[in-house]
Amino acid sequence: MDEVRANQESGQPRQVSVEDLRAAPRFTLLIRSAKLLCEHGEYLCIIRDVSASGVRLRTFHPLPAIQAFSLELSSGERFDLERVWEGGDHAGFRFADWIEVKDFIAEASPYPKRSLRLRLEFPAKLEVDGNSGEAMIRDLSREGARIESELPLAIRQKVRISAKGFPSIVCNVAWRSATAYGLVFQQVFTFEELAKLAAQLQPVNRSIAPSPSAIARRIA
């Protein structure tokens, strides 16, 4: 750790080898949800263990065939990563700069923790009181979504939303701002369902998610 501080104080980036990753003390984190960001999209993951030099993640689908990612915690804090290996449902990454493990585990940040939201954009259809209209989903979480639509909706109004590759879900309107609305799903996704669905909805790895009909049967 003294070496970590020395590099941080000097302002020089720490070049981390595979041997460094293996040698650094690791701290097991049984369940810590996060998301991986890259040029192809945003993907949910679970942090399994971490050291000052790297992190091992549980993934739910093959990742895009690139090396550069960012890891975003529920606090909003981000860390630049380079993929070192991937096997089965786990992958190992090295940090661009060594970290303070205690701060990482505590998710020390000036920002409050919040439910992980995936910034996805895709068209959808709304059905409400016998009427239908178009909408654009702007982000998605296990519990709900943020949409934009010209269809006027009232707070607490019940709506049904559906889209290509996305199951038909009954929701309630939680908030509105001009043409933007926050929807709360009446039946939430499991973490794994949302992880696989998000991968299907983005350009890479469209074939690895369960079919929307399979998810719809569970949440119906």
Secondary structure as GFF3:
##gff-version 3
##sequence-region A 1 220
A	DSSP	alpha_helix	2	10	.	.	.	ID=ss1
A	DSSP	alpha_helix	18	23	.	.	.	ID=ss2
A	DSSP	beta_strand	27	28	.	.	.	ID=ss3
A	DSSP	beta_strand	33	38	.	.	.	ID=ss4
A	DSSP	beta_strand	41	50	.	.	.	ID=ss5
A	DSSP	beta_strand	54	58	.	.	.	ID=ss6
A	DSSP	beta_strand	68	72	.	.	.	ID=ss7
A	DSSP	beta_strand	78	87	.	.	.	ID=ss8
A	DSSP	beta_strand	90	95	.	.	.	ID=ss9
A	DSSP	alpha_helix	101	106	.	.	.	ID=ss10
A	DSSP	beta_strand	122	128	.	.	.	ID=ss11
A	DSSP	beta_strand	131	140	.	.	.	ID=ss12
A	DSSP	beta_strand	144	148	.	.	.	ID=ss13
A	DSSP	beta_strand	158	163	.	.	.	ID=ss14
A	DSSP	beta_strand	166	177	.	.	.	ID=ss15
A	DSSP	beta_strand	180	185	.	.	.	ID=ss16
A	DSSP	alpha_helix	191	201	.	.	.	ID=ss17
A	DSSP	alpha_helix	212	219	.	.	.	ID=ss18
###
